[in-house]
Amino acid sequence: RRGAMSAGAGATPGGWCKSSPLVVLSALCAILVMFATLLGVNAPPDSGVIVEKTPMLSNSIPPARPPASSLTPDVSPPSHSIAKHEPVPLTKHELGLLRSLDPGLFASLPPDAGSWEDAHSPCFRDEKSSKRKCLPNYHVIGAWQSGGQAFNAKLCKHPDVLTGVALHFWNEPKPVTQYLDSVTEQIRLGAEADEDDENAENGKSSKTKLIGDASPGVLANTWTESQRLHLGFKEYVAACWQGCQNQSDVFVNEEVQSSRRKCIDGELIDGEYKDGCMAKASKLDPLLNWDTTKSAHVLLSVPHLLRAAYGNQSVKIVAVLRNPLARLKAAFRKYPHYAKEFGDGADGFAKFIETFIDEFETCMGGDKQGEDGDGTYELNRDTDQMIQTEEPLKRTRQSCAYHFESLGPRQEGVFYHCDQLIKTMYGTFLKTWVEALGKKNVLALRAEDVFSGDSATRKKTLWKTVEFLGLREPSDAELHAMDSVTGGEDYATVVTDDDEEVDQKTKRLVNNFFRPETETVSDLFGNDEEGMSWMRWGTSV
């Protein structure tokens, strides 16, 4: 299962971390990542990406300090970025950091690898191979269990859209050459098909057609789904974990962990905390130590990486969103490890929901019973011990959503069973997509409309997307062919009031927890009429 994390006694912390057999080399990689970051590698002057014009206080990356997500308050994004839904440009400082975190990506794209074909197309001629290579024109980014790939299959029936890819490149550390080659190969196959097509004779070759990437894991940029930005953290934790395996796994008593777990999780010695693997890695991770006072953004994530990679070239984002409760119910039923952990049926689903909401509120400063933090105690993110403090815990909803599984052993241990709720926090993540690319380049659709039983409603969403992508108007026959593609009908189902698999208490919990998410989505994408429908859509029934 993508992004699965296990807290078992013999499991690697963060199941996505691959234990490297070369411990020294892995640790060295982490150090090199930090060293390159500290040097403050800046973007080439001709990178093409939109950058802030006002001078920065400093172009150097700040040295490592305690993780901002856990010890300092988040700074709200500039109010104008949400009010006007305009993109917040990347500064040279931010672009330099992104380049240092994924140097292979930027070395394979313009301006390093060549020049873009024109002012809009994400295609270029690679200088080394002399081959034409392309990034996708658009991305259908999710959400999971919401029908994004099924919807893209409908779009691909438009005569000017090629069969796309679904490689989850942006949220996983896959080779950039593989990604570019896969996209370019699909374009080549489209060109071969065009040879016998009248459209080719009329000048509508595959070179002018669009190609998309339908990878549903890209929407919610949790720590696990942002691996490209945390390669140093990942390598360090894997090497550290491997180094702890030769220590004893015998518990001294019920209150004292084994030497191996102390090595991994850290321990308290005479009132002072000795860092474990994750705490050590956190202090080396540039994004956890991001200095927001020198940044135009509260945090940097996958949308900013994608924006930096495309530079000023055109790219569109489509998100297909499903009613939160319906999506959670579908995910609970799809993956058997949830029922194994919490039980089947309504009772198991209720426990699944309650557990994560409790844990998420704990992350923000409340306790397991759901009470708000009073500023007297807070949870030490590494030891899971309540420690006395004069100020309340200052993690926000945003920082807990983006960094949850990286915050300590407790959060890492429950993430595998609770990640689905974070992945349903549409507003939190789409807000960053709009911040990075601008409202005009992000489209949100309801799965209940995309796969509605009413053909007029389905066609309306297709028309809306065609216009958004800048495609020509399809003929009636072409629109019918797009609409006739089947495979997503189940994504239109909702949880009804008489659904015996979800009790009323669970419905209220879900409605209350996700209300801020629905309000944000409504603010970002709804006009007066549609805004109200987004709000109604956000309720369980």
Secondary structure, DSSP 4 states (H G I P E B T S, - for coil): -TT--B--TTSPBSTTPPPPS-HHHHHHHHHHHHHHHHTTPPPPTT----B--SPPS-SSPPPP-S-HHHHSPPPPPPHHHHHS----PBPHHHHHHHHHHSHHHHHTSTTTS--BSSSS-SEEE-TTT--EEE--SEEE---TTTTHHHHHHHHTTSTTEEEEE----TTTT--HHHHHHHHHHHHHHHHHHHTT-HHHHTT--GGGSEEEEE-GGGSS--SGGGGGG-HHHHHHHHHHHHHHTTS----SBTTB--HHHHHHH-EEETTEEEP-HHHHHHHH-TTTT--GGG-SSS---HHHHHHHHHTTS--EEEEEE--HHHHHHHHHHH-HHHHHHH-SHHHHHHHHHHHHHHHHHHHHT--TTSPPP-SSEEE-TTT--EEE-SS-----HHHHHHHGGGS-HHHHHHHHHHHHHHTT-HHHHHHHHHHHH-GGGEEEEEHHHHT-SSHHHHHHHHHHHHHHHTPPPPPHHHHHHHHT--S-GGGG----TT-TTS-HHHHHHHHHHHHHHHHHHHHHH--HHHHHHHHHHTS--
